[in-house]
Amino acid sequence: MPWFLRRSPLLTSVPLEGTDTVPGLRTLERLRMAELLHAPPEAAPPVRGGAFRAFRSFRGGGGGTAVAAPAAGDWQRCYQRYRGPFIEQLGVDELQQAPKNWDVFWKGSDKGQLAAAYNLPASIAVLRERIEENLVTFLPNYLRVAAGVLLATFYLRPRALLGAAAVLYSMYRSAAIAYRRQQQEAAAAAAAANRGVPARQTRTVAAAAAAGEGEAAADPNEQVVTAALTVVTWLLVAYTRCLPILLLGCAASLVAVLLHCALRRSPSELRLKGRQLLGFTWQQVLGREPAPPGYDPRALLRELAAEARVAAARSWRQGCRYCRYYALTAMDRVQAVFSRQ
């Protein structure tokens, strides 16, 4: 077992590009990307940001045109209409934007009908595209909806608001302290660079200078206040039992946002003039109206069930690998202990 660990690409002595006998992490990433893109390894250059961004290569033609279904695991960027921005491209500026018109958010347009703005996606590819586009387009609205659902769950236990407020204040104070230290490190790094300090020493000099400035400028009782605040916060959390309400509220908010993202027709769908079927009306889902020839409203459920089985099998295999690894590691440790005796 130690021989296998010495040949691991996660070992600190193995460079990212690898050695003659051990492949590095970048080599493994290129091989994985080549496998996902169905291309030879030499034709798959490394992509900054990981293989997740490489899935965008599967985006097809214009709006309403059909593209071939990708292989299993290649679904993330098989988009036919939506061209971005994507979720990983969002920043703080998008979070601070004002919400869109609520009539557009709920009904699709100022004069639209509520029932016409929602339908069941025709396939899992449409479902994923719709979720990402709606979430990116109406992110400020979804944040307010999630906050409203979270606050509504506190009706079950109103005193849990006190514990939640203490947790929120403690998190805000920790974030403010971390941000202040980051600013001090940035200023110290800039000053060190101006003095001609080598680049490999800039970070160490900046951290030391920031630590010195922080100790000089910080309140002498800041550590005492932090410790007392932590104790009080946990006492309030235990007294008000706010953690179950917080978990319930977060789960309900997530379900509400995902349901709206999945069932609301995205802006590109509302503008689409092609003949490709993107969703089924509720009358077709309930069987009161016939579905178009060759389409089945229950196909999405079958695809979701298949994806769930694949994800469960993958998780099971990964869990078995971890259990086997930890079992072999424990056996090696036991053997090492007995060998010393």
PyMOL commands that set and color helices and strands:
alter all, ss='L'
color gray80, all
select helices_A, chain A and resi 2-6+25-36+41-43+51-58+87-89+92-95+102-107+115-117+124-137+139-156+160-194+199-217+222-240+242-263+267-271+282-285+299-340
alter helices_A, ss='H'
color red, helices_A
select strands_A, chain A and resi 120-121+279-280
alter strands_A, ss='S'
color yellow, strands_A
deselect
rebuild
show_as cartoon
